[in-house]
């Protein structure tokens, strides 16, 4: 039996999306056509696409017995998570060939690391890079040569961008290929404590760097439960990668085995590979999107997903909004504690049973739709079976595991909390998202204090260093939104604000910018929409104004008389320093067309160009 609220929200999304989803599916059928598109290319065109093929590969490309598979890679040597992809193309080509097809690297996509650019100018192009990645996928597939695709991407903007682009060719089967997390290094809490000591001058830069290098020490994703690992978890719940593939460490025999298995799987999912045709646009359905939201809430995942999921869904003709997240959050239990929601990391989650346990528990509780298409066939049942290695091959065991550590993955009947880890705030300041799973109960869920207003995150840090913030306050960091400066993450602010919190101060953050998926200790109303640049009331907040955040009741209020607010002028900021330099000026057209946070923060689906896209306030149901 499905949970009643999950069923109602799903039905609401289906009805809201009917027009756009129907049009999208119609485009898929039209694009599918009769047989491979490359067979309809002029001879010269096809010859160009096969120029580097061996004789055998060219025969496959020209024939009808085997598929051509596109590989899109985000490999680079800067991202530890994407360094894992160095040797994947050769391995995948070999396995696709053994299955009767031919694989080509059809393109590469940019993959920047938010960890490298935190607090730096490059962060201002981080969110926009998601659109660039989507466009890169479309360009690669526009050759019209392929019957399916493998998408090699993991981290923050890369995986969502790949899906947004891939869904424009949703008639093709596509499978996401993860690389896995690095082994556990220094604990995340020890790292956070060292950052606070460094911020207070208790340790020097050399010691701080040693701590950071002990945390980020090898190939693979960072081990905290931030956006990268949230991406992988949600992709698996949506049936977009192989069961159990998300969190197998790099460089292990099981990782290689499951990577080889994905190559065979995509061949079988094509129209030329057998009778299991499974196009990406059918896998990303309304029910699959609801499953992703449920998993996000049940695990206290990254707040960035309140934009990424909206944008991915929109790419498939599905319309979701923050009311859907909010309503589901009241119904879905909080079941996973990994940092920042608990002491363990993603490797502890995997050791406790990982995705097979989580999906099984959520299915048992009626919180997930089991009747969905996945890249391994209909239904989520196979995703409840543990992945194992047998004679060098990836196999799935015929058992339903239970949690190996109930302090990491709780049973659905005994959750850590009766409601999910994210909530939507609403009030005269607009709408915002707050991550509640990492907040301490009691005083930290309600903060009412004078505003300290900043228009640059570095000004807040400098004020902290001068000792000007050692008091109760709500830090307002505005003009950080998508159209203002590209909506950078403001993770660097968590350390000074956490120091104040641990000194006993009542502290919160309100911003139209983003936070890292690893942030959570400070009550933070983020993604405020409308953003300050686009008529949001944040642009009228003065130092000393009282702001109230109530995570429990979903309140975000500026306690200033309406007549006084009407008299105030909107602040007109000077954003030039954030819009030029480090190449940021070239993104001006994308930034100007970017939609609001609740609409997904993308410029790609903004078909009506206005000066600002403002999300109107919505009545709660």
C-alpha positions in Angstrom: 0.0 0.0 0.0 1.3 3.4 -1.0 1.5 6.1 1.7 -1.5 8.3 1.2 0.5 11.6 1.0 3.0 10.2 -1.5 0.1 9.0 -3.7 -1.6 12.4 -3.5 1.5 14.3 -4.3 2.3 12.0 -7.2 -1.2 12.4 -8.6 -0.8 16.2 -8.3 2.5 16.2 -10.2 1.0 14.0 -12.9 -2.0 16.4 -13.4 0.2 19.5 -13.3 2.6 17.9 -15.8 0.1 16.5 -18.2 0.5 19.0 -21.0 4.3 19.2 -20.9 4.9 15.5 -20.3 2.6 14.5 -23.2 4.4 16.9 -25.6 7.7 15.5 -24.4 6.7 11.9 -24.9 5.4 12.7 -28.3 8.7 14.2 -29.3 10.4 11.0 -28.1 8.3 8.9 -30.4 8.9 11.2 -33.3 12.7 11.1 -32.7 12.7 7.3 -32.4 11.8 6.9 -36.1 12.5 3.7 -38.0 15.8 2.2 -37.2 19.1 3.9 -36.4 19.3 7.5 -37.6 22.8 7.0 -38.9 21.4 4.7 -41.6 19.5 7.7 -43.0 22.6 9.9 -43.2 24.2 10.7 -46.6 27.2 8.5 -47.3 29.7 11.3 -46.8 28.2 12.1 -43.4 28.3 8.6 -42.2 31.8 8.0 -43.5 33.0 11.0 -41.5 31.6 9.4 -38.3 33.2 6.1 -39.1 36.6 7.4 -40.3 38.5 6.0 -37.3 36.6 2.8 -36.9 38.2 -0.6 -37.6 36.7 -2.7 -40.3 34.7 -4.7 -37.8 33.4 -1.6 -36.0 32.4 0.0 -39.3 30.4 -3.2 -40.2 28.5 -2.9 -36.9 27.8 0.8 -37.6 26.4 0.0 -41.0 24.5 -3.1 -40.0 21.4 -3.7 -38.0 22.7 -6.4 -35.6 24.6 -4.4 -33.1 24.2 -0.9 -31.5 26.5 2.1 -31.5 27.0 3.4 -28.0 28.1 7.0 -27.2 30.4 7.5 -24.2 30.3 10.9 -22.6 33.1 11.5 -20.0 33.8 14.1 -17.4 37.2 12.8 -16.8 39.8 15.3 -15.5 42.7 15.3 -13.0 41.3 18.0 -10.8 38.3 16.2 -9.4 39.2 13.2 -7.4 35.7 11.7 -8.2 36.2 12.1 -11.9 39.8 11.0 -12.0 38.4 7.5 -11.7 37.2 7.7 -15.3 40.7 7.8 -16.8 40.6 4.2 -18.0 36.8 3.7 -18.2 36.4 4.4 -22.0 38.8 1.6 -23.0 37.1 -0.8 -20.6 33.6 0.1 -21.8 34.6 -0.1 -25.5 36.0 -3.6 -24.9 32.9 -4.8 -23.1 30.4 -3.3 -25.6 32.3 -4.9 -28.5 32.1 -8.3 -26.7 28.3 -7.8 -26.5 28.1 -7.2 -30.2 28.2 -3.4 -30.4 30.6 -0.6 -30.9 31.3 2.3 -28.5 32.8 5.7 -29.2 33.7 8.6 -26.9 31.2 11.0 -28.3 32.2 14.0 -26.2 33.6 15.3 -23.0 32.0 17.7 -20.6 33.5 20.3 -18.2 33.6 19.2 -14.6 34.5 21.8 -12.1 35.0 21.1 -8.4 33.1 23.3 -5.9 35.6 22.2 -3.3 38.4 23.9 -5.2 36.4 27.1 -6.0 34.6 27.6 -2.6 34.8 31.3 -1.8 36.7 32.0 -5.0 35.6 33.8 -8.2 35.3 30.5 -10.1 32.3 29.6 -7.8 30.2 32.2 -9.6 30.1 29.9 -12.7 29.5 26.7 -10.9 25.7 26.5 -11.3 25.9 27.8 -14.8 28.3 25.0 -15.7 25.3 22.6 -15.3 23.7 24.2 -18.4 27.0 24.1 -20.3 27.3 20.4 -19.5 23.7 19.8 -20.8 24.5 21.7 -24.0 27.7 19.6 -24.4 25.7 16.4 -24.3 23.2 17.7 -26.8 26.1 18.7 -29.2 27.7 15.3 -29.0 24.4 13.4 -29.7 23.5 15.8 -32.5 25.7 13.8 -34.8 22.8 11.3 -35.0 25.1 8.3 -34.8 24.1 6.4 -31.7 21.6 3.9 -30.3 22.4 4.5 -26.7 24.7 6.3 -24.3 26.8 5.8 -21.2 27.2 8.9 -19.0 30.3 9.1 -16.9 29.6 11.8 -14.4 29.2 12.1 -10.6 29.6 15.4 -8.8 27.5 18.4 -8.1 26.5 19.9 -11.4 27.9 17.2 -13.7 25.4 14.4 -13.2 22.3 16.7 -13.3 23.7 18.5 -16.4 24.2 15.2 -18.2 20.7 14.2 -17.5 19.3 17.5 -18.6 21.1 17.2 -21.9 20.5 13.4 -22.3 16.8 13.8 -21.8 16.7 15.9 -25.0 17.4 12.6 -26.7 15.2 10.6 -24.3 14.3 8.1 -27.0 17.8 6.6 -26.5 18.6 4.2 -23.6 21.2 5.8 -21.3 22.8 4.6 -18.1 24.8 6.6 -15.6 28.2 5.2 -14.7 29.4 6.0 -11.2 33.0 5.8 -9.9 32.5 5.4 -6.2 33.7 7.2 -3.0 37.3 7.4 -1.8 38.1 5.3 1.3 37.5 7.0 4.6 40.2 9.4 5.8 40.1 11.8 8.7 36.6 12.0 10.1 34.4 14.8 8.8 33.7 16.1 12.3 37.4 16.3 13.1 37.9 18.2 9.8 35.1 20.7 10.7 36.5 21.2 14.2 39.9 22.0 12.8 38.3 24.5 10.4 36.8 26.3 13.4 40.1 26.3 15.3 41.8 27.8 12.2 39.1 30.5 11.9 39.9 31.5 15.5 43.6 31.5 14.9 44.3 28.5 17.1 46.2 26.5 14.4 48.2 27.8 11.4 47.8 27.3 7.7 50.3 24.5 7.5 48.5 22.4 10.1 45.1 23.2 8.5 46.3 22.1 5.1 47.5 18.8 6.6 44.1 18.2 8.1 42.4 18.9 4.7 44.8 16.6 2.8 44.0 13.9 5.3 40.3 14.3 4.5 40.7 14.5 0.7 43.4 12.0 0.0 42.7 9.8 -3.0 40.6 9.1 -6.1 36.8 8.9 -5.6 34.1 11.2 -4.4 34.4 13.0 -1.1 33.1 10.8 1.7 30.6 13.2 3.3 26.9 13.1 2.3 27.0 16.2 0.1 25.7 16.9 -3.4 27.9 14.4 -5.2 26.9 11.4 -3.1 23.3 12.7 -3.0 23.4 12.6 -6.8 24.5 8.9 -6.8 21.9 7.9 -4.2 19.0 9.6 -6.1 20.2 8.2 -9.5 20.0 4.7 -8.1 16.6 5.2 -6.5 15.4 6.5 -9.9 16.7 3.4 -11.6 19.3 5.3 -13.7 22.4 3.2 -12.8 22.9 -0.5 -11.9 21.7 -1.7 -8.6 24.2 -1.3 -5.8 26.7 0.5 -8.1 26.8 3.9 -6.5 29.1 3.5 -3.5 31.6 0.7 -4.4 35.1 2.1 -3.9 37.3 2.8 -6.9 40.1 0.5 -7.8 38.4 -2.6 -6.4 37.6 -5.8 -8.4 33.9 -5.2 -7.7 34.1 -1.7 -9.2 35.6 -3.0 -12.4 33.1 -5.8 -12.6 30.0 -3.6 -12.2 31.5 -1.1 -14.7 31.8 -3.9 -17.3 28.3 -5.0 -16.5 26.9 -1.6 -17.3 28.4 -1.8 -20.8 26.6 -5.1 -21.4 23.4 -3.7 -19.9 23.2 -0.6 -22.2 23.7 -2.8 -25.3 20.7 -5.0 -24.2 18.5 -1.9 -23.6 18.8 -0.6 -27.2 16.4 -1.6 -30.0 19.3 -3.4 -31.8 20.5 -5.2 -28.7 17.4 -7.3 -27.9 13.8 -7.0 -26.7 14.5 -4.9 -23.6 14.3 -1.4 -25.2 14.4 1.1 -22.3 14.6 4.7 -23.3 15.9 7.3 -20.8 12.8 9.5 -21.2 10.6 6.6 -19.9 12.8 5.9 -16.9 12.6 9.5 -15.8 8.9 9.5 -15.1 6.7 11.3 -12.6 6.9 8.3 -10.2 10.7 8.1 -10.5 11.0 11.8 -9.7 8.8 11.3 -6.6 11.0 8.4 -5.6 14.0 10.7 -5.8 12.4 13.3 -3.6 11.4 10.7 -1.1 14.9 9.3 -0.9 16.3 12.8 -0.6 14.1 13.5 2.4 14.6 10.1 4.0 18.4 10.6 4.0 18.7 14.3 4.7 20.5 14.9 1.4 21.9 18.0 -0.3 19.7 21.1 -0.5 21.1 21.6 -4.0 18.7 18.8 -5.1 15.8 21.1 -4.6 17.1 22.8 -7.8 18.7 19.9 -9.6 15.7 17.6 -9.4 13.4 20.4 -10.5 15.6 21.1 -13.6 16.0 17.4 -14.5 12.3 16.8 -14.1 11.6 19.9 -16.3 13.9 18.4 -19.0 11.5 15.4 -19.1 8.4 17.5 -19.3 7.6 17.0 -15.6 6.7 20.0 -13.3 7.6 19.8 -9.6 8.0 22.6 -7.1 8.9 23.1 -3.5 5.4 22.5 -2.2 5.9 18.9 -3.4 9.1 18.6 -1.3 7.4 20.2 1.7 4.4 18.0 1.6 6.4 14.8 1.2 8.8 15.9 4.0 5.9 15.8 6.4 5.1 12.2 5.5 8.5 10.6 4.8 10.5 9.4 7.8 14.2 10.4 8.3 16.1 7.1 8.2 19.8 7.7 7.5 22.5 9.3 9.6 25.7 10.1 7.8 27.8 13.3 8.0 26.6 16.1 8.3 23.5 14.3 9.7 25.6 11.9 11.8 29.2 10.8 12.6 29.6 8.2 9.9 30.3 8.8 6.2 29.1 7.3 2.9 31.4 4.2 3.4 29.6 3.6 6.7 26.3 3.7 4.9 27.6 1.2 2.3 28.8 -1.1 5.1 25.5 -0.9 6.8 23.8 -2.3 3.7 23.6 0.8 1.6 21.1 1.2 -1.2 19.6 -2.3 -1.1 18.6 -1.8 2.6 17.3 1.8 2.1 15.2 1.0 -1.0 13.8 -2.1 0.6 12.8 -0.3 3.8 11.2 2.6 1.9 9.3 0.1 -0.4 8.1 -1.8 2.7 6.8 1.4 4.2 4.9 2.4 1.1 7.0 5.5 0.4 8.5 4.4 -3.0 6.7 3.6 -6.2 7.9 0.1 -7.1 6.2 0.0 -10.5 8.7 2.1 -12.4 10.9 1.4 -15.4 14.6 1.1 -14.6 17.8 0.6 -16.7 17.6 -3.1 -15.6 14.0 -3.6 -16.4 10.6 -3.0 -14.8 10.3 -2.5 -11.0 12.5 -1.6 -8.1 12.7 -5.1 -6.7 16.2 -5.8 -8.1 17.5 -2.7 -6.4 16.8 -4.4 -3.0 19.2 -7.2 -3.8 22.9 -6.8 -2.7 25.6 -6.5 -5.3 28.4 -9.0 -5.0 31.5 -10.4 -6.8 31.5 -14.0 -8.1 34.3 -15.4 -10.2 35.2 -11.9 -11.3 31.6 -11.0 -12.3 29.1 -8.7 -10.8 26.1 -10.6 -9.4 23.0 -9.7 -7.4 22.1 -12.0 -4.5 18.6 -13.4 -4.0 18.1 -11.9 -0.5 16.6 -8.8 1.1 19.2 -7.5 3.6 18.4 -5.6 6.7 20.5 -2.8 8.2 23.9 -3.9 9.6 24.0 -0.7 11.8 20.7 0.8 12.9 22.5 3.9 14.0 23.3 4.5 10.3 20.3 3.1 8.5 17.2 2.9 10.6 14.3 0.5 10.0 11.3 2.2 8.4 9.2 1.4 11.5 11.8 2.9 13.9 13.1 6.0 12.1 15.4 8.7 13.6 12.5 11.2 13.0 9.0 11.0 11.7 9.5 13.6 9.1 12.1 14.2 6.4 15.4 16.2 6.5 14.3 19.2 4.4 11.6 21.8 4.8 10.3 24.8 2.9 10.0 28.2 4.7 7.5 30.8 3.6 6.7 34.4 4.6 7.1 38.0 3.5 10.8 37.5 2.7 9.7 34.9 0.1 10.2 31.1 0.0 13.3 29.3 1.0 14.7 25.8 1.8 16.2 24.8 5.1 18.0 21.6 6.0 16.7 20.3 9.3 18.3 16.9 9.6 21.6 18.2 11.0 20.0 20.8 13.4 19.9 20.2 17.1 16.5 20.0 18.6 15.2 22.9 20.6 16.6 26.5 20.3 18.3 25.9 16.9 15.1 25.3 15.1 13.7 28.7 15.9 15.9 31.9 15.6 14.6 35.4 16.1 17.4 38.0 16.0 18.6 41.3 14.4 19.8 41.2 10.8 23.4 41.7 9.9 23.3 42.5 6.2 26.0 41.7 3.7 26.3 41.8 -0.1 29.5 39.8 -0.3 30.4 36.7 1.7 33.9 38.0 2.2 32.5 41.0 4.0 30.9 38.7 6.5 34.1 36.8 7.1 36.0 40.1 7.6 33.4 41.3 10.1 33.8 38.0 12.0 37.6 38.4 12.1 37.2 41.9 13.5 35.0 40.6 16.3 31.9 42.5 15.1 29.6 39.4 15.0 29.9 38.0 18.5 26.2 38.4 19.3 22.8 37.0 18.4 22.1 37.7 14.7 20.6 36.6 11.4 23.2 37.0 8.8 21.7 38.2 5.5 23.8 37.6 2.5 21.9 38.9 -0.5 22.4 39.5 -4.3 23.8 35.9 -4.5 21.0 34.6 -6.7 21.1 33.0 -10.2 20.6 36.2 -12.1 22.7 38.4 -9.7 26.0 36.5 -9.8 25.2 32.9 -10.7 24.2 31.6 -7.2 27.5 30.5 -5.7 27.7 28.2 -2.7 28.5 30.0 0.5 30.0 27.1 2.4 32.9 29.2 3.7 30.4 31.0 5.9 29.5 27.9 7.9 32.8 27.9 9.8 32.5 31.4 11.3 28.8 31.1 11.9 29.4 27.7 13.6 32.0 29.3 15.9 29.4 31.8 17.0 26.8 29.0 17.5 29.2 27.1 19.7 29.8 30.3 21.8 26.1 30.1 22.7 24.9 32.8 20.3 21.6 32.5 18.5 22.7 32.5 14.9 21.1 31.8 11.5 21.7 32.6 7.8 19.3 33.9 5.2 20.5 34.1 1.6 19.4 33.9 -2.0 22.6 31.9 -2.6 23.3 28.2 -2.0 25.1 26.2 0.6 27.1 23.0 0.2 25.3 19.8 0.6 27.6 19.1 3.6 26.3 22.2 5.5 23.7 21.9 8.2 24.8 22.8 11.7 23.7 26.5 11.3 20.0 27.1 10.7 20.1 28.4 7.1 17.2 29.7 4.9 18.7 29.4 1.5 17.7 29.7 -2.2 15.4 32.6 -1.1 13.1 33.4 -4.0 12.4 35.9 -5.4 16.1 36.7 -5.3 17.1 40.2 -4.2 17.9 41.3 -7.7 14.5 40.4 -9.0 12.3 42.3 -6.6 12.8 40.1 -3.5 12.2 41.8 -0.2 15.8 40.8 0.8 16.8 44.0 -1.1 15.0 46.1 1.5 16.3 44.5 4.7 18.4 46.9 7.0 20.9 46.1 9.6 19.1 45.6 12.9 15.7 44.5 11.4 14.3 41.5 13.3 14.0 38.3 11.3 12.3 35.2 12.5 13.1 31.7 11.2 10.9 28.8 12.5 11.9 25.6 10.9 9.2 23.6 12.6 6.3 25.9 11.4 8.0 26.8 8.1 8.2 30.5 8.8 10.6 33.1 7.3 9.4 36.6 8.3 10.8 40.1 8.4 9.3 41.9 11.4 9.0 45.3 9.8 5.8 47.3 9.4 4.3 47.2 5.9 4.2 51.0 5.6 7.9 51.3 6.6 8.8 48.7 3.9 6.8 50.6 1.3 8.8 53.7 2.0 12.2 51.9 1.7 14.0 51.8 -1.6 15.3 48.6 -3.1 19.1 48.5 -2.8 20.9 48.7 -6.1 24.1 46.7 -5.8 27.3 47.0 -7.7 27.9 43.5 -9.0 30.6 44.2 -11.6 33.3 42.6 -9.5 31.4 39.3 -9.6 30.5 39.5 -13.3 33.9 40.0 -14.8 37.3 38.4 -14.4 38.1 34.7 -14.3 36.1 34.5 -17.5 32.7 35.3 -15.8 31.8 37.9 -18.3 31.3 35.3 -21.1 28.4 33.8 -19.1 26.3 37.0 -19.1 23.7 35.7 -21.6 23.1 32.5 -19.6 23.0 34.4 -16.3 20.5 36.9 -17.6 18.1 34.2 -18.7 18.4 31.9 -15.6 15.1 31.1 -13.9 14.6 31.2 -10.2 15.8 28.6 -7.7 12.3 27.0 -7.3 12.1 26.7 -11.1 15.5 24.8 -11.2 17.9 27.7 -11.6 18.5 27.0 -15.3 18.5 29.2 -18.4 17.8 26.3 -20.7 14.0 26.1 -20.1 13.4 29.8 -20.0 11.5 30.2 -23.3 10.0 33.5 -22.4 12.8 36.0 -21.9 12.1 38.6 -19.2 14.3 40.9 -17.2 13.8 38.7 -14.1 12.0 35.5 -13.5 10.1 35.8 -10.2 8.5 32.8 -8.6 5.2 34.0 -7.1 4.2 33.2 -3.5 2.0 30.1 -3.3 -0.8 29.2 -1.0 -0.1 26.2 1.2 -2.5 23.4 0.7 
